[in-house]
């Protein structure tokens, strides 16, 4: 793909804006069938188990992304980038769908409106705090990879059953 090249934050390779837009579109389309798949698998295994599998896939994505700069062949690096995008997309749909239904099972039905409002507010806080922590840790350490590692570790600590 062609387009304006820019440096990936964690590596020495360049990626085109066209490639990044294509990956973003891919990540918006692919989650839908995986939401359905996770739903079916949740009826067979359990919602909690499938949520933990999705979170585990996110952890795998983090480790795979750390290896991207070490790939010397640009074609292989781009294939790995698409593979990581696929893993992200496959988890997004399932986690979003199952987390809401799992949360709905945990709360009292007569207070669902209040609890789901807290759920939405915390989602908005996470959308602010996550990038803030990423930027702060990147700034303090001078390395965005160490910030991603730290956020991955904090998510692991917050995982139920850990």
C-alpha positions as CSV (number, residue, x, y, z in Angstrom):
1,X,0.0,0.0,0.0
2,X,1.2,3.5,-0.7
3,X,0.7,6.7,1.2
4,X,2.5,9.0,3.5
5,X,5.0,7.0,5.6
6,X,5.4,7.6,9.3
7,X,7.4,5.9,12.0
8,X,5.7,3.3,14.2
9,X,6.2,4.4,17.8
10,X,8.0,1.2,18.8
11,X,10.1,0.4,15.8
12,X,12.3,1.6,13.0
13,X,10.0,0.6,10.2
14,X,7.6,3.0,8.5
15,X,3.9,2.4,7.9
16,X,1.7,4.2,5.4
17,X,-1.3,6.1,6.5
18,X,-3.3,4.0,4.0
19,X,-2.2,0.9,5.8
20,X,-3.2,2.3,9.2
21,X,-6.6,3.4,7.9
22,X,-7.1,-0.1,6.4
23,X,-6.2,-1.7,9.7
24,X,-8.6,0.6,11.6
25,X,-11.4,-0.3,9.2
26,X,-10.6,-4.0,9.5
27,X,-10.7,-3.7,13.3
28,X,-14.2,-2.1,13.0
29,X,-15.7,-4.8,10.8
30,X,-14.2,-8.1,12.1
31,X,-15.5,-7.9,15.7
32,X,-19.1,-8.5,14.7
33,X,-18.8,-12.2,13.8
34,X,-16.5,-12.7,16.8
35,X,-19.1,-11.3,19.1
36,X,-21.5,-14.0,17.8
37,X,-18.8,-16.6,18.2
38,X,-17.9,-15.6,21.7
39,X,-21.6,-15.7,22.6
40,X,-22.0,-19.3,21.3
41,X,-18.8,-20.3,23.1
42,X,-20.0,-18.7,26.3
43,X,-23.1,-20.9,26.4
44,X,-20.8,-23.9,26.0
45,X,-17.9,-23.0,28.4
46,X,-19.0,-19.9,30.5
47,X,-19.1,-16.2,30.0
48,X,-16.4,-15.6,32.6
49,X,-14.0,-18.1,30.9
50,X,-14.6,-16.5,27.5
51,X,-14.0,-13.1,28.9
52,X,-10.7,-14.3,30.4
53,X,-9.7,-15.8,27.1
54,X,-10.4,-12.5,25.4
55,X,-8.3,-10.7,28.0
56,X,-5.6,-13.3,27.5
57,X,-5.6,-12.7,23.8
58,X,-5.0,-8.9,24.5
59,X,-2.0,-9.9,26.6
60,X,-0.7,-12.0,23.7
61,X,-1.2,-9.1,21.4
62,X,1.0,-7.0,23.7
63,X,3.8,-9.5,23.6
64,X,3.5,-9.9,19.8
65,X,3.6,-6.2,19.3
66,X,6.9,-6.0,21.3
67,X,8.4,-8.4,18.7
68,X,7.4,-6.3,15.7
69,X,10.6,-4.1,15.7
70,X,12.8,-7.2,15.6
71,X,11.3,-8.4,12.3
72,X,13.8,-7.4,9.6
73,X,11.7,-8.3,6.5
74,X,9.1,-5.6,5.8
75,X,6.6,-8.0,4.3
76,X,6.8,-10.3,7.3
77,X,6.5,-7.3,9.6
78,X,3.4,-6.2,7.8
79,X,1.9,-9.7,7.9
80,X,2.6,-9.8,11.7
81,X,1.0,-6.4,12.0
82,X,-2.2,-7.7,10.2
83,X,-2.1,-10.8,12.4
84,X,-2.0,-8.6,15.5
85,X,-4.9,-6.5,14.1
86,X,-6.9,-9.7,13.6
87,X,-6.2,-10.8,17.2
88,X,-7.3,-7.4,18.5
89,X,-10.5,-7.5,16.4
90,X,-11.4,-11.0,17.4
91,X,-11.2,-10.0,21.1
92,X,-13.0,-6.6,20.9
93,X,-16.3,-8.0,19.7
94,X,-16.4,-10.8,22.2
95,X,-15.3,-8.9,25.2
96,X,-17.7,-6.0,24.5
97,X,-20.7,-8.3,24.1
98,X,-19.9,-10.6,26.9
99,X,-18.8,-8.0,29.5
100,X,-22.2,-6.3,29.3
101,X,-24.2,-9.5,29.6
102,X,-21.9,-10.7,32.5
103,X,-22.3,-7.4,34.2
104,X,-26.0,-7.6,33.8
105,X,-26.0,-11.0,35.6
106,X,-24.0,-9.5,38.6
107,X,-26.2,-6.5,39.3
108,X,-29.7,-6.5,40.9
109,X,-32.4,-6.2,38.2
110,X,-34.3,-3.4,39.9
111,X,-31.1,-1.2,40.0
112,X,-29.9,-2.0,36.5
113,X,-30.2,1.5,35.2
114,X,-28.0,2.9,37.9
115,X,-25.4,0.2,37.7
116,X,-25.2,0.4,33.9
117,X,-24.7,4.2,34.2
118,X,-21.7,3.5,36.5
119,X,-20.5,1.0,33.9
120,X,-20.7,3.7,31.2
121,X,-19.0,6.3,33.3
122,X,-16.1,4.0,34.2
123,X,-15.8,3.2,30.5
124,X,-15.4,6.9,29.8
125,X,-12.9,7.3,32.6
126,X,-10.9,4.4,31.2
127,X,-10.9,6.1,27.8
128,X,-9.3,9.1,29.4
129,X,-7.0,7.4,32.0
130,X,-5.6,4.8,29.7
131,X,-4.1,7.2,27.2
132,X,-3.0,9.5,30.0
133,X,-1.1,6.8,31.8
134,X,0.4,5.6,28.5
135,X,1.6,9.2,27.8
136,X,2.8,9.8,31.3
137,X,4.7,6.5,31.6
138,X,6.2,7.0,28.1
139,X,7.3,10.5,29.0
140,X,8.8,9.4,32.3
141,X,10.6,6.3,31.0
142,X,11.3,7.7,27.5
143,X,9.9,4.5,26.0
144,X,6.4,3.8,24.9
145,X,7.0,0.0,25.0
146,X,7.7,0.1,28.7
147,X,4.4,2.1,29.1
148,X,2.5,-0.6,27.2
149,X,4.2,-3.3,29.4
150,X,3.2,-1.5,32.6
151,X,-0.4,-1.1,31.4
152,X,-0.5,-4.8,30.5
153,X,0.8,-5.7,34.0
154,X,-1.8,-3.5,35.6
155,X,-4.6,-5.2,33.6
156,X,-3.3,-8.6,34.6
157,X,-3.5,-7.6,38.2
158,X,-7.1,-6.4,37.8
159,X,-8.2,-9.6,36.1
160,X,-10.8,-11.6,38.2
161,X,-9.4,-14.8,39.7
162,X,-5.8,-13.5,39.6
